[in-house]
Amino acid sequence: MTDVRQLRSPGQTHPLQELTSRIIGCCIEVHRTLGPGFAEVFYQRALLRELDAAGLEAAREVDVLDMRRSTP
């Protein structure tokens, strides 16, 4: 398997690196604020608010088309 890091030149960043960093930052902030022990729904709601505050559009539990199967 090819390591995707080998496909980029030294110093070149991934096109989604900034977005990914912002999303991870929001996740870390939610974890720092709430800590462990809550039901998943609390983390979902908090993350949605954190992403919104960061100017990132997001939605919870959206339906995703399963492309693995040829029949619906």
Secondary structure, 3 states (H helix, E strand, C coil): CCCHHHHCCCCCCCCCHHHHHHHHHHHHHHHHHHCCCCCHHHHHHHHHHHHHHCCCCCCCCCCCCCCCCCCC
